[in-house]
Amino acid sequence: MTAADPILEVRDLRKVYRQGGLLGGRTHAALAGVSLSLRPEDGKVLAIVGESGSGKTTLARILLRLVSADSGEVSVSGHRIVAPGTRTVDNRTLRKLVQPIFQNPFEAFSLQLPLEEYLMRTAINLGDQAMRANPRPAVEESLAAVGLSYARVAGKGIRAFSGGELQRISVARALIAKPLLIVADEPVSMVDASLRMTIVNLFKELSVRLGVAFVYITHDLSTAYYLSDLMAIMRQGELVEFGRPEAILQSPRSDYTRALLDAIPTLDRRWNI
């Protein structure tokens, strides 16, 4: 890893799903040669925007190695994490480099365990020797980073928390490993509307204060514009726009992007938040 390495580099990523069995049926190209990158000079937040079926969630799952790619490569700060047929980093190294935040915070934790147990286990599994020996300081630090105290979380299960609080605890869990990149897949779609901007602003703050980078997956063009330093717009497995959000939304090249813009209710669209 060097200072010149992209935070994230995706090269010609392809994924085809087959329906109807090996000898027949149809194929669906979820990703059709997607290439993009996020470099330190670009900023820290890449938003990937698209409707259902655009391929954005498949891309997120490949970045997390929850789904295998058919071909292409993905690197995070010079570490090869996806490359079919080629050696890549092991799973522990991957989790120290890239952490997930999923759509539904109520499904991120079991009903059976108090939430600090998940945080402790993350510290023990992914931390250094000192953290494994005494995980609590790391847990307290990560909770404080998202505006929660250890006392608020200790001994409590998911029923004691709102969706917004659970999503913040999910972010705290991701921060424990001190990852270079967090992949957040529709992280506010299951959160109460009044709390969505709280989570979005938390991502923005953490990207500046801690230097962690985010891939923010969403169908919401407005929050993507507000949060991102770079924006990618996907449709039917292809990248139709990629660049600075201001440039994309002021002068969209794709009819699909223009349709997304037209669908946003607004009195005066200047895109100058």
Buried (B, 14 or more C-beta within 10 A) or exposed (E): EEEEBBBBBBBEBBBEEEEEEEEEEEEEBBBBBBEBBBEBEBBBBBBBBBEEBBBBBBBBBBBBBEBEBBBBBBBBBEBBBBBEEEEBBEEEBBBBBBBBBBBBBEEBBEEEEBBBBBBBBBBBBBBEEEBEEEBBEBBBBBBEBBBBEBEBBBEBBBEEBEBBBBBBBBBBBBBBBBBBBBBBBBBBEBBEEEBBBBBBEBBBEBBEEEEBBBBBBBBBBBBBBBBBBBBBBBBBBBBBBBBBBEEBBEEBEBEBBEEBBEEEEEEEEEBEE
